[in-house]
Amino acid sequence: MDPHLPQTIDAYLERIGAARPARPDAVALRDLQLRHLTTVPFENLSIHLGEDIVLEEAALLDKIVTDRRGGFCYELNGAFAVLLRALGFRVTLLQARVHGDGGRLGIPYDHMALRVETDDGTGPWLADVGFGDHAQNPLALDDRTDQQDPRGGFRIAQAPAEGGGDYGDLEVLREGAPQFRLDPRPRALADFRGGAWYHRTSPDSGFTRSPVCSRFTTTGRITLKGHRLLTTVGAQRHETRLESDGEVFAAYHEHFGMRLDRLPPEDGVGVSASNA
């Protein structure tokens, strides 16, 4: 074990404003997920700033804890898994394919989510701090009934075998609409490198088209896209145009706790496999 991990975990807890839980139970998991969502932003800036994305535990902790940045699903849930394991939770990485336009499924390893087991006899739980606008609380992974969450009604259902659910795949639905198809087989962090490479290099990936930085709030979301600051409270959405680069730098710091030394281009990047 990394001898510096205990100090890093203490710094991680400080980063999300959480106390070390007395026990790894469902109450603690719910609190940790909410604090992570409201503190650590979902962002793809590394892709647009030409920064490397390394799916290794030490690198993920450095980015999120030391550099006080965010990331996309592989980084956020990868780091959250390290935190949870260090606190006594049993965590399994799961791969999922996201439903896109027209319900079309994305690539394998399109998304990373977490199966989390607690010591209180509840669960297992589907924890996710990397899917953008999603459930506030962990979802009961084995529950096939409707689950009410502050962000809407969710259901986890068996996926049809003819649609690729041959391994007991599960559909995660929000208000009846499928969000992603979850493969319940355990995965390792290295398994997601291909998906991460695709999303940081392919013009077909939405992540390469434009930079975004978004954080969950207790009433909605706050999102920065280039010079556009979007605030959502319930069903109401407000947009503010930031006129100068200085205002954008200040917005990254004020709303996301990030101090950038340069801004990503607003119109995306022409990334390719050659510069991955």
C-alpha positions as CSV (number, residue, x, y, z in Angstrom):
1,M,0.0,0.0,0.0
2,D,1.2,3.5,-0.7
3,P,2.5,4.8,2.6
4,H,1.1,8.3,1.8
5,L,-2.4,7.0,1.1
6,P,-3.8,7.7,4.6
7,Q,-2.8,11.3,4.4
8,T,-4.1,11.5,0.8
9,I,-7.5,10.1,2.0
10,D,-7.6,12.7,4.8
11,A,-7.0,15.4,2.2
12,Y,-9.6,13.9,-0.1
13,L,-12.2,14.0,2.7
14,E,-11.2,17.7,3.3
15,R,-11.6,18.4,-0.4
16,I,-15.2,17.2,-0.3
17,G,-16.0,18.6,3.2
18,A,-16.6,15.2,4.8
19,A,-15.6,13.7,8.1
20,R,-14.2,10.2,8.2
21,P,-17.3,8.0,8.7
22,A,-17.5,5.9,11.8
23,R,-18.4,2.9,9.7
24,P,-18.9,2.1,6.0
25,D,-22.7,2.0,6.0
26,A,-25.3,3.2,3.6
27,V,-25.8,6.5,5.5
28,A,-22.1,7.3,5.1
29,L,-22.1,6.3,1.4
30,R,-25.1,8.5,0.7
31,D,-23.3,11.5,2.4
32,L,-20.0,10.9,0.6
33,Q,-21.7,10.7,-2.8
34,L,-23.7,13.9,-2.3
35,R,-20.6,15.8,-1.0
36,H,-18.5,14.5,-3.9
37,L,-21.2,15.6,-6.4
38,T,-21.5,19.1,-5.0
39,T,-17.8,19.7,-4.7
40,V,-15.9,17.9,-7.4
41,P,-16.9,19.0,-10.9
42,F,-17.6,16.9,-14.0
43,E,-15.2,18.4,-16.5
44,N,-13.4,17.5,-19.7
45,L,-10.9,20.3,-19.7
46,S,-7.8,18.0,-19.9
47,I,-8.9,16.9,-23.4
48,H,-9.0,20.5,-24.6
49,L,-5.9,21.7,-22.7
50,G,-3.7,18.9,-24.1
51,E,-3.2,17.3,-20.7
52,D,-2.6,13.6,-20.3
53,I,-5.4,11.5,-18.8
54,V,-3.8,8.6,-16.8
55,L,-6.1,5.9,-15.4
56,E,-4.0,5.0,-12.5
57,E,-5.0,5.4,-8.9
58,A,-2.1,7.7,-7.9
59,A,-2.6,10.0,-10.9
60,L,-6.4,10.2,-10.3
61,L,-5.8,11.2,-6.7
62,D,-3.2,13.8,-7.7
63,K,-5.6,15.4,-10.1
64,I,-8.7,15.5,-7.9
65,V,-7.1,15.9,-4.4
66,T,-3.8,17.7,-5.0
67,D,-4.6,19.7,-8.0
68,R,-8.3,20.2,-6.9
69,R,-9.6,19.5,-10.4
70,G,-12.5,17.4,-11.6
71,G,-12.7,14.9,-14.5
72,F,-15.0,12.8,-16.5
73,C,-16.5,9.5,-15.4
74,Y,-13.4,7.3,-15.5
75,E,-11.5,9.8,-13.3
76,L,-14.3,10.7,-10.9
77,N,-15.6,7.3,-10.2
78,G,-12.1,5.8,-10.4
79,A,-10.9,8.2,-7.6
80,F,-14.2,7.8,-5.6
81,A,-13.6,4.0,-5.6
82,V,-10.1,4.5,-4.1
83,L,-11.7,6.7,-1.4
84,L,-14.5,4.3,-0.6
85,R,-12.2,1.3,-0.4
86,A,-9.9,3.2,2.0
87,L,-12.9,3.8,4.2
88,G,-13.8,0.2,4.4
89,F,-16.4,-0.1,1.6
90,R,-16.2,-3.0,-0.8
91,V,-16.2,-1.6,-4.3
92,T,-16.4,-3.2,-7.8
93,L,-15.9,-1.2,-11.0
94,L,-18.6,-1.8,-13.6
95,Q,-18.6,-0.8,-17.3
96,A,-21.7,0.6,-19.0
97,R,-22.8,1.8,-22.4
98,V,-24.7,5.1,-22.6
99,H,-27.9,5.5,-24.5
100,G,-27.5,8.3,-27.0
101,D,-29.7,9.8,-29.7
102,G,-32.6,7.5,-30.6
103,G,-31.6,5.1,-27.8
104,R,-28.5,4.0,-29.7
105,L,-25.9,2.4,-27.4
106,G,-22.5,3.9,-27.1
107,I,-19.2,1.9,-27.2
108,P,-18.3,-0.7,-24.6
109,Y,-16.6,0.9,-21.6
110,D,-18.5,4.1,-22.5
111,H,-19.0,4.8,-18.8
112,M,-17.7,3.6,-15.4
113,A,-20.0,3.1,-12.4
114,L,-19.5,1.5,-9.0
115,R,-21.1,-1.4,-7.2
116,V,-20.6,-0.7,-3.5
117,E,-21.2,-3.1,-0.6
118,T,-21.7,-1.7,2.9
119,D,-21.4,-3.3,6.4
120,D,-25.0,-2.8,7.5
121,G,-26.7,-5.5,5.4
122,T,-28.2,-3.1,2.9
123,G,-27.5,-2.9,-0.8
124,P,-25.5,-3.6,-2.9
125,W,-25.6,0.0,-4.1
126,L,-25.0,1.6,-7.5
127,A,-22.9,4.7,-6.7
128,D,-22.0,7.2,-9.4
129,V,-20.4,10.6,-9.2
130,G,-19.5,10.7,-12.9
131,F,-22.6,10.7,-15.0
132,G,-23.4,14.4,-15.0
133,D,-27.0,15.0,-14.2
134,H,-28.1,11.8,-12.5
135,A,-29.3,10.4,-9.2
136,Q,-28.3,12.3,-6.0
137,N,-28.3,9.2,-3.9
138,P,-26.9,5.7,-4.6
139,L,-29.5,3.4,-6.1
140,A,-30.3,-0.1,-4.7
141,L,-28.7,-2.3,-7.4
142,D,-30.9,-5.4,-6.8
143,D,-34.2,-3.4,-6.5
144,R,-36.3,-3.7,-9.6
145,T,-39.1,-1.4,-8.4
146,D,-39.2,2.4,-8.8
147,Q,-36.7,4.3,-6.6
148,Q,-37.5,7.8,-5.7
149,D,-34.6,10.3,-5.6
150,P,-34.5,14.1,-5.2
151,R,-33.5,14.1,-8.9
152,G,-36.5,12.1,-10.1
153,G,-37.7,8.5,-10.4
154,F,-35.2,5.8,-11.2
155,R,-35.5,2.1,-12.0
156,I,-33.0,-0.6,-12.6
157,A,-34.4,-3.3,-14.9
158,Q,-33.1,-6.4,-16.6
159,A,-31.9,-5.6,-20.1
160,P,-33.4,-7.6,-23.0
161,A,-31.0,-10.4,-24.1
162,E,-31.5,-9.5,-27.8
163,G,-30.3,-6.0,-27.1
164,G,-26.9,-7.2,-25.7
165,G,-28.0,-8.2,-22.2
166,D,-26.6,-11.7,-22.4
167,Y,-24.6,-11.3,-19.3
168,G,-27.4,-10.2,-17.0
169,D,-27.0,-6.6,-18.2
170,L,-29.1,-4.0,-16.4
171,E,-30.9,-0.9,-17.8
172,V,-30.7,2.2,-15.6
173,L,-33.8,4.3,-16.3
174,R,-34.7,7.8,-15.2
175,E,-38.4,8.7,-15.5
176,G,-38.8,5.7,-17.7
177,A,-36.0,6.8,-20.2
178,P,-33.0,4.5,-20.4
179,Q,-29.8,6.3,-19.3
180,F,-27.1,3.5,-19.6
181,R,-26.8,-0.3,-19.9
182,L,-24.8,-1.7,-17.0
183,D,-22.7,-4.9,-17.3
184,P,-22.5,-6.4,-13.8
185,R,-19.2,-8.3,-14.3
186,P,-16.3,-6.9,-12.3
187,R,-13.7,-4.8,-14.1
188,A,-10.3,-3.3,-13.4
189,L,-9.3,0.3,-13.8
190,A,-7.0,-0.6,-16.8
191,D,-10.0,-2.1,-18.7
192,F,-11.3,1.5,-19.2
193,R,-8.3,2.8,-21.0
194,G,-9.8,2.1,-24.4
195,G,-13.0,3.9,-23.6
196,A,-11.1,6.9,-22.2
197,W,-8.8,7.0,-25.3
198,Y,-11.9,7.0,-27.6
199,H,-13.6,9.8,-25.7
200,R,-10.4,12.0,-25.7
201,T,-9.6,11.4,-29.4
202,S,-12.7,10.6,-31.5
203,P,-14.6,13.4,-33.3
204,D,-17.7,11.2,-32.7
205,S,-17.3,11.7,-28.9
206,G,-19.1,14.7,-27.5
207,F,-16.2,15.3,-25.1
208,T,-13.9,16.4,-28.0
209,R,-16.4,18.9,-29.4
210,S,-16.3,21.6,-26.7
211,P,-15.1,22.0,-23.1
212,V,-17.5,21.8,-20.2
213,C,-17.3,22.1,-16.5
214,S,-20.3,21.3,-14.4
215,R,-21.1,20.8,-10.8
216,F,-24.1,19.4,-9.0
217,T,-25.8,21.8,-6.5
218,T,-28.4,21.0,-3.9
219,T,-31.0,22.8,-6.1
220,G,-29.8,22.0,-9.6
221,R,-26.5,22.5,-11.5
222,I,-24.0,25.1,-12.4
223,T,-22.2,24.7,-15.7
224,L,-19.5,26.7,-17.5
225,K,-19.2,26.2,-21.3
226,G,-16.7,28.6,-22.7
227,H,-17.9,32.1,-21.9
228,R,-21.4,30.9,-21.0
229,L,-22.3,30.4,-17.3
230,L,-25.5,28.3,-17.0
231,T,-27.3,28.0,-13.7
232,T,-30.2,25.6,-13.2
233,V,-32.5,25.7,-10.3
234,G,-35.2,23.1,-10.5
235,A,-36.8,23.6,-14.0
236,Q,-35.5,27.2,-14.3
237,R,-32.4,27.8,-16.3
238,H,-30.4,31.1,-16.4
239,E,-27.6,31.9,-18.7
240,T,-24.9,34.6,-18.2
241,R,-22.5,35.7,-20.9
242,L,-19.0,36.3,-19.5
243,E,-17.4,39.0,-21.5
244,S,-13.7,38.6,-20.8
245,D,-11.2,35.8,-20.2
246,G,-10.7,37.3,-16.7
247,E,-14.3,36.7,-15.9
248,V,-14.0,33.1,-17.1
249,F,-10.9,32.5,-15.0
250,A,-12.8,34.0,-12.0
251,A,-15.8,31.8,-12.7
252,Y,-13.7,28.6,-12.7
253,H,-12.3,29.6,-9.3
254,E,-15.5,30.9,-7.7
255,H,-17.9,28.1,-8.8
256,F,-15.5,25.1,-9.1
257,G,-12.5,25.9,-6.9
258,M,-10.2,25.6,-9.9
259,R,-7.2,27.9,-10.6
260,L,-6.4,27.5,-14.3
261,D,-3.3,29.1,-15.9
262,R,-4.9,29.0,-19.4
263,L,-8.3,28.6,-20.9
264,P,-9.4,25.8,-23.2
265,P,-10.5,26.8,-26.7
266,E,-14.3,27.2,-26.9
267,D,-14.7,25.4,-30.2
268,G,-13.3,22.1,-29.2
269,V,-10.1,20.4,-30.4
270,G,-9.1,18.5,-33.4
271,V,-7.7,15.6,-31.4
272,S,-6.7,12.4,-33.1
273,A,-5.0,9.2,-32.1
274,S,-1.6,10.6,-33.0
275,N,-1.7,13.1,-30.2
276,A,-3.4,11.0,-27.6
